[in-house]
C-alpha cells in the first residue's frame, strides 16, 4: 500500500486523486499529503476550516519549534498551495502563503582517492555495485535502485534511465569497466527484473539501505566529510568538468532541466582555484640571503636588550653613519674604488 493511501482524511484523499490526475509521481504525492496531514493534526481541524492565519502559525511552528530545513519548509508550502488552490478552490489563500529563501550551498565533493577508498570499504557486493554505478554514471540514488536489467545495453555501451526526476528518460554512456563490474555482479545474483532487487524480485532495493551502507563505508574509510550517495553524483559532475567536458554535456548526462543548475560545479573544480593567485605569492620570502643576514645583525647579545629608539643619535656625524642597507629583493654589485695616481 502506498503511504498516502493510509491517510483517512477525506480532503487528503481528494488531494491525492487530484495529483494522480495530473500525473504527479508517488513520492511527490506522499510528501505533499504528509505535510497537509501534519497541518491538520496540528490544529485538530479539517482543512476547510483553516485559513491564512493558521497557515502563518504553522509556518512559524516549522521554523522556530520544528527547526525544519528550508527544503522541507518549501515542500509544505507547495502542498498547502495545491490543497487550497486546486482541491478546495480557494485561490485567494495562496497569495498569503510565502516561500522560504533557501541558502545557496556548494556541493560536497570527493577526490578520486576518497571515492575509490569509499567504494572499497563496502562489504556487500550489491551495495558496492549500486554506489559504483552512482559514481560512474552520475545517477541519483532512486534512479540507480529502480534500474532494470533490460535498461543496460552492453553492445552500445549505454544505460537507459527511465522515469527519472520529473518522469524524464535519458541515455547515459557506460564505461567498459562499469559494464564488466555489472556483469560480475549479475553472474553472482542473477536478477531478472530489477538490477538491484530488494526482498523480492519485483521490488527495488530500498534507498535507506544504501544510505546506511554508504555512511558505514565512510566511517571505515576514515572520511570525515558528510557523506551520502548523492555526494558521488556531485563527484562525478566535478570530475567530468575537470576532465574538460563542457557544461551542456554534463547537464544532459545529469538530467538537469537547465544548464544553470549544472554551473554550480564551476565553483568547486580545482582549476577554478589554481588560476587564482594570492598576494602572498609576490611578497619577499624569508629564505632570501639578505633577509637572513639582516636578521642576524639585528639580533641582541646574551643579556642585552635592543634599544627602543631606533633613530640615529645627534652626536654621530654623517661620515660615521652606516651606509644604507640594500633592498632585500635586489642585490647590487659593489662599486670599485679608484686607484691613486703616481706623482710624476
VOBA-1610 file (N, C-alpha, C; in pm, whole numbers, padded with zeros to 5 digits, always signed):
BEGIN
Unk+00085-00120+00000Unk+00000+00000+00000Unk+00088+00125+00000Unk+00053+00221-00084Unk+00126+00346-00091Unk+00099+00426+00036Unk+00198+00496+00093Unk+00177+00566+00221Unk+00060+00664+00222Unk+00037+00736+00112Unk-00071+00834+00115Unk-00209+00769+00118Unk-00218+00638+00087Unk-00346+00568+00093Unk-00387+00537+00237Unk-00294+00543+00331Unk-00327+00516+00470Unk-00386+00637+00540Unk-00379+00754+00483Unk-00432+00874+00545Unk-00581+00885+00513Unk-00663+00878+00620Unk-00808+00866+00605Unk-00878+01001+00596Unk-00805+01111+00600Unk-00867+01242+00587Unk-00931+01254+00449Unk-01059+01289+00440Unk-01123+01295+00307Unk-01064+01401+00216Unk-01021+01514+00271Unk-00961+01618+00188Unk-00824+01574+00135Unk-00751+01499+00217Unk-00621+01449+00171Unk-00640+01344+00062Unk-00742+01260+00076Unk-00768+01161-00029Unk-00808+01228-00160Unk-00888+01332-00151Unk-00927+01404-00273Unk-00806+01476-00332Unk-00720+01528-00247Unk-00598+01594-00294Unk-00508+01495-00365Unk-00495+01373-00311Unk-00414+01270-00377Unk-00472+01232-00513Unk-00605+01227-00522Unk-00668+01196-00651Unk-00643+01307-00752Unk-00649+01433-00706Unk-00622+01544-00798Unk-00478+01541-00848Unk-00386+01498-00764Unk-00246+01489-00805Unk-00224+01371-00899Unk-00298+01264-00879Unk-00287+01149-00970Unk-00340+01184-01109Unk-00444+01264-01115Unk-00499+01307-01244Unk-00397+01389-01320Unk-00316+01466-01249Unk-00212+01549-01311Unk-00080+01474-01328Unk-00080+01345-01304Unk+00035+01257-01328Unk+00155+01296-01242Unk+00128+01328-01115Unk+00237+01351-01022Unk+00296+01217-00980Unk+00422+01216-00946Unk+00487+01093-00902Unk+00439+01055-00762Unk+00457+00928-00728Unk+00412+00879-00597Unk+00488+00946-00483Unk+00616+00973-00503Unk+00693+01039-00398Unk+00643+01182-00373Unk+00607+01253-00480Unk+00552+01387-00463Unk+00418+01385-00393Unk+00334+01288-00427Unk+00203+01277-00361Unk+00222+01245-00213Unk+00315+01156-00182Unk+00338+01119-00042Unk+00389+01238+00039Unk+00482+01314-00017Unk+00539+01426+00059Unk+00437+01538+00078Unk+00360+01570-00026Unk+00261+01679-00015Unk+00150+01642+00084Unk+00097+01522+00072Unk-00010+01481+00163Unk+00040+01464+00306Unk+00166+01428+00323Unk+00221+01414+00459Unk+00224+01549+00529Unk+00267+01654+00458Unk+00271+01787+00518Unk+00131+01839+00546Unk+00037+01814+00457Unk-00101+01860+00479Unk-00162+01786+00597Unk-00132+01658+00611Unk-00183+01581+00725Unk-00128+01635+00857Unk+00002+01671+00861Unk+00060+01731+00980Unk-00003+01868+01010Unk-00037+01940+00906Unk-00101+02071+00923Unk-00238+02056+00988Unk-00316+01959+00944Unk-00450+01939+01002Unk-00441+01885+01144Unk-00344+01797+01172Unk-00329+01741+01307Unk-00279+01847+01405Unk-00206+01945+01357Unk-00153+02048+01446Unk-00265+02133+01507Unk-00370+02159+01429Unk-00482+02239+01479Unk-00601+02152+01519Unk-00602+02025+01479Unk-00713+01938+01514Unk-00842+01972+01444Unk-00832+02029+01325Unk-00949+02068+01248Unk-00932+02024+01104Unk-01040+02008+01030Unk-01027+01977+00886Unk-00972+02096+00809Unk-00925+02069+00690Unk-00855+02172+00613Unk-00947+02285+00570Unk-01079+02257+00550Unk-01169+02363+00503Unk-01200+02465+00611Unk-01170+02435+00738Unk-01194+02527+00848Unk-01070+02606+00887Unk-00964+02592+00814Unk-00838+02661+00843Unk-00811+02763+00733Unk-00754+02876+00773Unk-00731+02984+00679Unk-00591+03038+00683Unk-00570+03161+00633Unk-00435+03220+00625Unk-00366+03236+00760Unk-00441+03270+00867Unk-00378+03287+00997Unk-00324+03155+01050Unk-00397+03047+01030Unk-00348+02916+01074Unk-00227+02872+00991Unk-00230+02907+00864Unk-00115+02871+00779Unk+00010+02947+00825Unk-00006+03075+00860Unk+00107+03154+00910Unk+00158+03098+01042Unk+00067+03057+01130Unk+00108+02999+01258Unk+00181+02868+01237Unk+00136+02788+01142Unk+00203+02660+01114Unk+00342+02682+01054Unk+00358+02784+00972Unk+00489+02813+00916Unk+00587+02858+01025Unk+00540+02940+01118Unk+00626+02979+01230Unk+00662+02859+01317Unk+00570+02766+01330Unk+00599+02644+01405Unk+00708+02561+01337Unk+00703+02553+01205Unk+00806+02478+01133Unk+00943+02542+01147Unk+00948+02676+01147Unk+01076+02746+01152Unk+01133+02750+01294Unk+01050+02785+01392Unk+01101+02809+01527Unk+01106+02685+01614Unk+01003+02604+01612Unk+00996+02488+01700Unk+01044+02360+01632Unk+00994+02334+01514Unk+01031+02212+01443Unk+01172+02217+01389Unk+01226+02338+01363Unk+01359+02357+01307Unk+01374+02280+01175Unk+01269+02288+01093Unk+01271+02218+00964Unk+01365+02287+00868Unk+01421+02209+00777Unk+01506+02267+00674Unk+01420+02347+00577Unk+01488+02435+00501Unk+01413+02518+00408Unk+01358+02437+00292Unk+01420+02326+00261Unk+01364+02238+00157Unk+01233+02176+00205Unk+01233+02128+00331Unk+01109+02073+00386Unk+01004+02182+00405Unk+01046+02301+00442Unk+00953+02413+00457Unk+00884+02446+00326Unk+00961+02456+00218Unk+00902+02487+00088Unk+00818+02372+00035Unk+00851+02250+00075Unk+00769+02136+00035Unk+00630+02145+00100Unk+00628+02186+00228Unk+00500+02206+00295Unk+00420+02319+00230Unk+00489+02424+00189Unk+00421+02535+00121Unk+00359+02488-00010Unk+00432+02406-00085Unk+00377+02354-00212Unk+00255+02268-00187Unk+00259+02185-00082Unk+00143+02103-00051Unk+00022+02185-00011Unk+00042+02287+00072Unk-00070+02373+00112Unk-00123+02455-00005Unk-00035+02501-00090Unk-00080+02576-00209Unk-00167+02488-00299Unk-00125+02364-00320Unk-00204+02275-00405Unk-00338+02243-00339Unk-00338+02225-00208Unk-00462+02193-00137Unk-00565+02304-00153Unk-00525+02428-00128Unk-00622+02538-00129Unk-00653+02587-00269Unk-00559+02577-00361Unk-00585+02630-00495Unk-00659+02529-00582Unk-00622+02401-00574Unk-00680+02300-00664Unk-00793+02224-00596Unk-00763+02165-00480Unk-00863+02078-00416Unk-00978+02158-00357Unk-00949+02263-00280Unk-01054+02342-00217Unk-01099+02460-00301Unk-01023+02499-00402Unk-01063+02608-00490Unk-01061+02743-00425Unk-00969+02769-00332Unk-00956+02899-00266Unk-00826+02964-00309Unk-00828+03025-00425Unk-00706+03084-00479Unk-00662+03206-00401Unk-00754+03273-00330Unk-00717+03393-00254Unk-00624+03359-00138Unk-00632+03235-00089Unk-00547+03195+00023Unk-00403+03173-00022Unk-00383+03135-00146Unk-00249+03101-00195Unk-00158+03223-00192Unk-00214+03342-00212Unk-00132+03463-00214Unk-00071+03493-00077Unk-00124+03435+00030Unk-00075+03462+00165Unk+00016+03349+00215Unk+00060+03259+00127Unk+00150+03150+00167Unk+00286+03176+00104Unk+00378+03238+00174Unk+00508+03271+00113Unk+00603+03152+00116Unk+00697+03152+00022Unk+00805+03055+00020Unk+00920+03104+00107Unk+01004+03012+00150Unk+01124+03047+00224Unk+01244+03055+00131Unk+01333+03148+00161Unk+01454+03164+00080Unk+01556+03058+00119Unk+01588+02972+00027Unk+01682+02864+00055Unk+01825+02916+00048Unk+01908+02875+00143Unk+02051+02916+00135Unk+02121+02843+00021Unk+02210+02915-00046Unk+02284+02857-00158Unk+02414+02798-00106Unk+02420+02666-00101Unk+02537+02596-00051Unk+02607+02523-00165Unk+02738+02514-00155Unk+02815+02442-00254Unk+02808+02291-00226Unk+02809+02209-00329Unk+02801+02064-00308Unk+02930+02009-00249Unk+02915+01901-00172Unk+03030+01829-00119Unk+03086+01738-00228Unk+03219+01737-00241Unk+03285+01664-00349Unk+03395+01577-00288Unk+03409+01457-00341Unk+03516+01365-00300Unk+03626+01364-00406Unk+03748+01345-00363Unk+03857+01326-00457Unk+03854+01184-00513Unk+03936+01159-00614Unk+03940+01025-00673Unk+03984+00921-00572Unk+04082+00955-00489Unk+04131+00861-00388Unk+04025+00834-00282Unk+03953+00937-00240Unk+03848+00918-00139Unk+03733+00835-00194Unk+03693+00859-00320Unk+03584+00781-00378Unk+03624+00634-00394Unk+03748+00608-00436Unk+03793+00470-00450Unk+03799+00399-00315Unk+03845+00469-00213Unk+03853+00409-00080Unk+03715+00385-00022Unk+03621+00474-00051Unk+03484+00457-00002Unk+03420+00333-00062Unk+03434+00315-00192Unk+03372+00201-00260Unk+03439+00070-00217Unk+03569+00073-00192Unk+03638-00047-00148Unk+03593-00093-00009Unk+03550+00000+00074Unk+03510-00035+00211Unk+03367-00087+00220Unk+03295-00094+00111Unk+03160-00150+00111Unk+03172-00302+00100Unk+03121-00374+00198Unk+03140-00519+00202Unk+03040-00592+00114Unk+02913-00551+00114Unk+02811-00621+00035Unk+02832-00594-00113Unk+02841-00698-00197Unk+02863-00674-00342Unk+02749-00597-00409Unk+02626-00620-00364Unk+02514-00547-00425Unk+02520-00400-00391Unk+02547-00368-00266Unk+02558-00228-00225Unk+02675-00160-00294Unk+02785-00236-00310Unk+02901-00179-00377Unk+02870-00150-00523Unk+02794-00237-00588Unk+02759-00215-00729Unk+02669-00093-00745Unk+02578-00070-00650Unk+02491+00047-00658Unk+02571+00176-00645Unk+02660+00183-00546Unk+02740+00303-00526Unk+02837+00325-00642Unk+02892+00216-00696Unk+02981+00229-00810Unk+02907+00282-00932Unk+02783+00241-00952Unk+02704+00290-01064Unk+02671+00438-01046Unk+02638+00478-00925Unk+02610+00620-00900Unk+02731+00706-00929Unk+02850+00655-00895Unk+02971+00735-00916Unk+03016+00732-01062Unk+02998+00620-01129Unk+03048+00606-01267Unk+02959+00675-01368Unk+02830+00686-01340Unk+02736+00742-01437Unk+02674+00872-01387Unk+02685+00901-01258Unk+02627+01023-01204Unk+02477+01013-01183Unk+02429+00897-01137Unk+02286+00877-01118Unk+02242+00923-00980Unk+02116+00957-00971Unk+02054+00974-00840Unk+02032+00836-00779Unk+02016+00832-00647Unk+02003+00702-00581Unk+01877+00630-00625Unk+01767+00702-00638Unk+01642+00638-00682Unk+01653+00588-00826Unk+01727+00658-00910Unk+01745+00612-01048Unk+01829+00484-01053Unk+01927+00473-00965Unk+02010+00353-00965Unk+01935+00232-00909Unk+01857+00251-00803Unk+01786+00138-00745Unk+01670+00090-00832Unk+01611+00178-00911Unk+01499+00140-00997Unk+01546+00097-01137Unk+01674+00087-01159Unk+01724+00045-01289Unk+01697-00104-01310Unk+01658-00141-01431Unk+01626-00280-01464Unk+01735-00339-01552Unk+01732-00472-01562Unk+01834-00541-01641Unk+01823-00504-01787Unk+01700-00485-01837Unk+01681-00451-01979Unk+01727-00310-02013Unk+01754-00227-01912Unk+01797-00090-01938Unk+01945-00081-01975Unk+02020-00188-01959Unk+02163-00186-01988Unk+02186-00242-02127Unk+02246-00163-02212Unk+02279-00202-02349Unk+02431-00220-02356Unk+02475-00346-02343Unk+02618-00373-02344Unk+02682-00355-02479Unk+02609-00375-02589Unk+02665-00362-02722Unk+02697-00216-02755Unk+02608-00128-02719Unk+02628+00014-02747Unk+02691+00089-02630Unk+02714+00017-02520Unk+02774+00075-02400Unk+02693+00195-02352Unk+02565+00170-02332Unk+02474+00274-02286Unk+02382+00219-02178Unk+02333+00310-02094Unk+02236+00277-01990Unk+02117+00371-02007Unk+02000+00314-02008Unk+01878+00392-02024Unk+01817+00418-01887Unk+01797+00544-01855Unk+01735+00584-01730Unk+01588+00615-01758Unk+01498+00535-01705Unk+01355+00551-01730Unk+01288+00617-01611Unk+01208+00718-01641Unk+01129+00789-01541Unk+01218+00840-01426Unk+01313+00923-01465Unk+01395+00987-01363Unk+01319+01099-01295Unk+01391+01196-01243Unk+01326+01308-01176Unk+01244+01387-01277Unk+01116+01410-01245Unk+01026+01475-01339Unk+00972+01382-01445Unk+00986+01250-01422Unk+00940+01148-01518Unk+01005+01167-01656Unk+01133+01198-01656Unk+01206+01218-01781Unk+01302+01102-01804Unk+01307+01053-01927Unk+01400+00948-01967Unk+01524+01010-02027Unk+01637+00942-02012Unk+01761+00986-02075Unk+01851+00865-02092Unk+01953+00882-02175Unk+02051+00777-02202Unk+02189+00830-02165Unk+02262+00752-02090Unk+02396+00791-02045Unk+02495+00686-02092Unk+02618+00724-02126Unk+02719+00625-02166Unk+02773+00551-02044Unk+02809+00427-02067Unk+02865+00341-01962Unk+03006+00300-02002Unk+03097+00313-01911Unk+03236+00277-01938Unk+03252+00125-01942Unk+03350+00076-02014Unk+03373-00070-02017Unk+03401-00129-01879Unk+03467-00052-01794Unk+03496-00104-01660Unk+03368-00120-01579Unk+03275-00026-01591Unk+03147-00038-01521Unk+03068-00157-01574Unk+03065-00176-01705Unk+02992-00290-01762Unk+03050-00422-01715Unk+03181-00429-01702Unk+03243-00553-01654Unk+03207-00579-01508Unk+03204-00473-01426Unk+03165-00490-01286Unk+03020-00534-01275Unk+02932-00479-01359Unk+02791-00520-01356Unk+02772-00663-01407Unk+02855-00707-01501Unk+02847-00847-01546Unk+02886-00942-01435Unk+02992-00910-01361Unk+03032-00994-01250Unk+02925-00997-01141Unk+02860-00883-01119Unk+02752-00879-01021Unk+02634-00963-01068Unk+02599-00954-01197Unk+02484-01030-01248Unk+02509-01180-01242Unk+02630-01222-01267Unk+02662-01365-01258Unk+02647-01418-01116Unk+02666-01333-01017Unk+02656-01375-00879Unk+02512-01378-00828Unk+02430-01277-00867Unk+02294-01267-00813Unk+02187-01311-00912Unk+02213-01304-01041Unk+02118-01343-01146Unk+01983-01272-01132Unk+01978-01139-01129Unk+01848-01072-01121Unk+01774-01083-01253Unk+01641-01084-01247Unk+01560-01099-01367Unk+01489-00972-01406Unk+01433-00898-01310Unk+01358-00776-01340Unk+01442-00653-01303Unk+01441-00618-01177Unk+01523-00507-01130Unk+01669-00552-01119Unk+01759-00464-01157Unk+01900-00498-01149Unk+01946-00512-01005Unk+01889-00429-00917Unk+01920-00436-00774Unk+01789-00458-00698Unk+01742-00584-00693Unk+01613-00610-00627Unk+01624-00603-00475Unk+01507-00587-00412Unk+01501-00584-00267Unk+01477-00723-00211Unk+01378-00734-00121Unk+01348-00864-00062Unk+01290-00960-00164Unk+01214-00907-00260Unk+01160-00989-00368Unk+01207-00932-00501Unk+01190-01012-00607Unk+01241-00971-00738Unk+01162-00856-00799Unk+01035-00838-00757Unk+00951-00733-00815Unk+00956-00603-00737Unk+01044-00592-00638Unk+01056-00471-00556Unk+01200-00422-00563Unk+01223-00294-00592Unk+01361-00244-00597Unk+01422-00235-00458Unk+01552-00225-00455Unk+01625-00213-00330Unk+01592-00081-00262Unk+01580-00086-00129Unk+01544+00034-00054Unk+01658+00135-00056Unk+01623+00263-00069Unk+01725+00368-00068Unk+01788+00384+00069Unk+01711+00359+00175Unk+01765+00371+00310Unk+01877+00270+00335Unk+01867+00154+00273Unk+01972+00053+00289Unk+02104+00100+00230Unk+02099+00162+00114Unk+02220+00212+00050Unk+02277+00331+00128Unk+02191+00414+00181Unk+02239+00529+00259Unk+02313+00483+00385Unk+02261+00382+00453Unk+02330+00330+00571Unk+02462+00265+00533Unk+02463+00190+00423Unk+02587+00126+00378Unk+02692+00230+00340Unk+02649+00341+00281Unk+02743+00447+00242Unk+02804+00514+00365Unk+02724+00540+00467Unk+02776+00603+00588Unk+02871+00509+00663Unk+02840+00380+00666Unk+02930+00285+00731Unk+03062+00274+00657Unk+03056+00273+00524Unk+03179+00267+00445Unk+03264+00391+00465Unk+03200+00507+00476Unk+03275+00631+00500Unk+03344+00628+00636Unk+03278+00569+00736Unk+03340+00557+00868Unk+03460+00463+00865Unk+03447+00351+00794Unk+03558+00257+00782Unk+03674+00318+00702Unk+03642+00400+00604Unk+03746+00462+00521Unk+03814+00580+00589Unk+03760+00624+00702Unk+03819+00738+00772Unk+03791+00871+00706Unk+03680+00883+00633Unk+03643+01008+00567Unk+03558+01088+00664Unk+03603+01207+00697Unk+03532+01291+00794Unk+03426+01379+00731Unk+03416+01382+00600Unk+03314+01464+00534Unk+03176+01401+00553Unk+03074+01486+00539Unk+02937+01437+00547Unk+02904+01367+00415Unk+02894+01234+00421Unk+02885+01152+00300Unk+02743+01099+00285Unk+02696+01098+00163Unk+02571+01035+00122Unk+02588+00986-00021Unk+02502+00898-00070Unk+02516+00855-00209Unk+02507+00969-00310Unk+02440+01078-00275Unk+02430+01191-00369Unk+02564+01263-00384Unk+02654+01248-00287Unk+02788+01308-00299Unk+02863+01245-00415Unk+02840+01117-00442Unk+02905+01052-00555Unk+02857+01113-00687Unk+02733+01155-00693Unk+02682+01224-00813Unk+02752+01358-00830Unk+02771+01432-00721Unk+02845+01558-00728Unk+02990+01534-00770Unk+03050+01429-00720Unk+03189+01398-00755Unk+03202+01361-00902Unk+03102+01292-00956Unk+03102+01260-01100Unk+03099+01386-01184Unk+03010+01479-01150Unk+02997+01602-01228Unk+03123+01687-01220Unk+03182+01696-01101Unk+03305+01775-01086Unk+03421+01710-01159Unk+03431+01576-01153Unk+03537+01508-01225Unk+03526+01524-01375Unk+03404+01519-01428Unk+03385+01540-01571Unk+03421+01682-01612Unk+03388+01778-01527Unk+03420+01917-01557Unk+03570+01939-01555Unk+03641+01878-01461Unk+03787+01892-01456Unk+03856+01818-01570Unk+03788+01716-01627Unk+03845+01643-01740Unk+03828+01716-01872Unk+03755+01829-01873Unk+03741+01907-01995Unk+03607+01895-02064Unk+03511+01823-02005Unk+03379+01809-02066Unk+03302+01939-02045Unk+03230+01984-02147Unk+03160+02111-02138Unk+03037+02099-02050Unk+02988+02213-02005Unk+02879+02217-01909Unk+02749+02163-01969Unk+02722+02191-02096Unk+02598+02144-02158Unk+02592+01992-02164Unk+02704+01928-02195Unk+02706+01782-02199Unk+02684+01724-02061Unk+02749+01781-01959Unk+02730+01733-01823Unk+02586+01753-01778Unk+02525+01864-01820Unk+02385+01889-01784Unk+02292+01782-01843Unk+02320+01740-01966Unk+02238+01635-02027Unk+02262+01500-01959Unk+02385+01472-01920Unk+02415+01345-01853Unk+02349+01339-01715Unk+02344+01451-01646Unk+02283+01453-01513Unk+02132+01461-01517Unk+02075+01499-01630Unk+01930+01511-01640Unk+01876+01640-01585Unk+01957+01747-01586Unk+01910+01877-01540Unk+01820+01942-01644Unk+01718+02012-01596Unk+01629+02081-01688Unk+01696+02203-01750Unk+01790+02264-01678Unk+01861+02381-01726Unk+02009+02366-01690Unk+02095+02416-01780Unk+02238+02407-01753Unk+02280+02504-01643Unk+02192+02596-01603Unk+02223+02686-01492Unk+02240+02607-01363Unk+02164+02500-01348Unk+02180+02414-01230Unk+02316+02347-01229Unk+02369+02314-01345Unk+02498+02247-01353Unk+02614+02343-01326Unk+02593+02471-01344Unk+02702+02567-01330Unk+02751+02581-01186Unk+02680+02522-01089Unk+02727+02528-00951Unk+02858+02452-00934Unk+02883+02354-01022Unk+03007+02275-01011Unk+03128+02354-01060Unk+03106+02468-01124Unk+03220+02552-01162Unk+03290+02610-01039Unk+03219+02617-00928Unk+03276+02678-00808Unk+03359+02581-00724Unk+03351+02453-00754Unk+03424+02354-00673Unk+03532+02280-00752Unk+03546+02309-00879Unk+03651+02242-00955Unk+03788+02297-00915Unk+03890+02214-00930Unk+04024+02252-00885Unk+04086+02360-00973Unk+04061+02358-01104Unk+04119+02459-01191Unk+04069+02598-01155Unk+03952+02605-01096Unk+03897+02736-01058Unk+03984+02803-00952Unk+04046+02725-00865Unk+04130+02781-00760Unk+04276+02788-00802Unk+04321+02700-00890Unk+04461+02702-00932Unk+04495+02829-01010Unk+04397+02886-01079Unk+04422+03005-01159Unk+04412+03134-01078Unk+04376+03123-00952Unk+04360+03242-00868Unk+04485+03258-00781Unk+04570+03360-00807Unk+04689+03378-00724Unk+04654+03440-00591Unk+04752+03444-00502Unk+04737+03505-00371Unk+04837+03617-00356Unk+04804+03725-00286Unk+04901+03834-00269Unk+05029+03791-00199Unk+05025+03683-00122Unk+05145+03638-00053Unk+05248+03581-00149Unk+05204+03548-00272Unk+05297+03488-00368Unk+05401+03587-00417Unk+05370+03718-00418Unk+05468+03814-00467Unk+05530+03897-00353Unk+05516+03852-00228Unk+05586+03914-00117Unk+05728+03858-00106Unk+05826+03934-00051Unk+05961+03878-00032Unk+05959+03766+00069Unk+06026+03659+00036Unk+06028+03541+00122Unk+06139+03551+00225Unk+06127+03483+00334Unk+06228+03484+00441Unk+06349+03399+00407Unk+06346+03327+00295Unk+06460+03247+00255Unk+06565+03327+00179Unk+06545+03455+00156Unk+06644+03536+00085Unk+06770+03552+00171Unk+06889+03545+00113Unk+07013+03558+00192Unk+07023+03692+00262Unk+06985+03802+00195Unk+06998+03933+00257Unk+06903+03947+00375Unk+06786+03887+00368Unk+06694+03892+00479Unk+06754+03820+00600Unk+06811+03703+00575Unk+06871+03628+00685Unk+06989+03702+00746Unk+07075+03767+00660Unk+07190+03842+00712Unk+07143+03961+00795Unk+07041+04029+00753Unk+06993+04145+00828Unk+06935+04103+00962Unk+06868+03989+00966Unk+06814+03943+01093Unk+06925+03903+01189Unk+07037+03844+01136Unk+07147+03808+01223Unk+07215+03930+01283Unk+07228+04039+01207Unk+07294+04159+01258Unk+07208+04234+01358Unk+07077+04219+01350Unk+06989+04290+01442Unk+06959+04211+01567Unk+07004+04085+01579Unk+06977+04007+01699Unk+07066+04056+01813Unk+07014+04072+01940Unk+07094+04119+02053Unk+07184+04010+02107Unk+07287+04054+02182Unk+07375+03961+02252Unk+07305+03907+02375Unk+07369+03806+02437Unk+07310+03745+02556Unk+07303+03846+02668Unk+07187+03861+02728Unk+07169+03953+02840Unk+07150+04096+02799Unk+07141+04129+02670Unk+07125+04266+02625Unk+06988+04282+02559Unk+06940+04403+02564Unk+06812+04436+02503Unk+06834+04536+02391Unk+06754+04527+02293Unk+06761+04623+02183Unk+06705+04756+02229Unk+06763+04869+02187Unk+06708+04999+02225Unk+06573+05021+02161Unk+06487+05087+02237Unk+06352+05114+02186Unk+06352+05222+02081Unk+06445+05320+02091Unk+06451+05429+01993Unk+06548+05391+01884Unk+06499+05371+01767Unk+06580+05328+01654Unk+06636+05443+01574Unk+06610+05570+01617Unk+06662+05681+01540Unk+06811+05701+01568Unk+06882+05761+01476Unk+07026+05783+01488Unk+07055+05898+01584Unk+07150+05882+01680Unk+07179+05991+01775Unk+07236+06111+01702Unk+07219+06229+01770Unk+07263+06355+01706Unk+07413+06369+01703Unk+07489+06301+01795Unk+07634+06317+01802Unk+07707+06248+01688Unk+07639+06164+01616Unk+07703+06090+01508Unk+07705+06177+01385Unk+07820+06191+01327Unk+07836+06272+01207Unk+07793+06194+01085Unk+07767+06261+00976Unk+07725+06188+00856Unk+07831+06093+00805Unk+07958+06124+00829Unk+08061+06032+00780Unk+08068+05906+00863Unk+08026+05913+00995Unk+08030+05796+01078Unk+07905+05710+01062Unk+07802+05763+01003Unk+07679+05685+00989Unk+07702+05569+00895Unk+07635+05462+00926Unk+07648+05342+00843Unk+07577+05364+00712Unk+07630+05305+00606Unk+07565+05323+00475Unk+07429+05255+00474Unk+07340+05302+00390Unk+07205+05240+00385Unk+07212+05097+00335Unk+07126+05015+00395Unk+07120+04875+00355Unk+07057+04863+00216Unk+07103+04761+00147Unk+07048+04735+00014Unk+06908+04676+00027Unk+06832+04688-00076Unk+06696+04634-00076Unk+06701+04482-00066Unk+06615+04420+00016Unk+06621+04274+00031Unk+06577+04200-00092Unk+06512+04268-00185Unk+06463+04200-00303Unk+06557+04216-00422Unk+06661+04303-00412Unk+06750+04324-00527Unk+06893+04345-00473Unk+06987+04270-00526Unk+07128+04279-00485Unk+07206+04360-00589Unk+07290+04459-00542Unk+07369+04542-00631Unk+07517+04504-00619Unk+07593+04503-00728Unk+07735+04470-00720Unk+07812+04582-00651Unk+07919+04550-00578Unk+07997+04654-00510Unk+08064+04749-00610Unk+08073+04879-00574Unk+08133+04981-00662Unk+08285+04978-00642Unk+08363+04957-00746Unk+08510+04950-00730Unk+08567+05089-00695Unk+08663+05093-00602Unk+08729+05218-00562Unk+08843+05252-00660Unk+08858+05379-00702Unk+08965+05413-00799Unk+09107+05411-00734Unk+09206+05368-00809Unk+09344+05362-00759Unk+09407+05503-00763Unk+09492+05537-00662Unk+09557+05670-00665Unk+09667+05676-00772Unk+09684+05794-00832Unk+09785+05811-00939Unk+09920+05838-00877Unk+10025+05788-00949Unk+10162+05814-00904Unk+10205+05955-00945Unk+10277+06023-00854Unk+10326+06158-00893Unk+10436+06147-00995Unk+10437+06240-01091Unk+10539+06242-01196Unk+10663+06316-01150
//
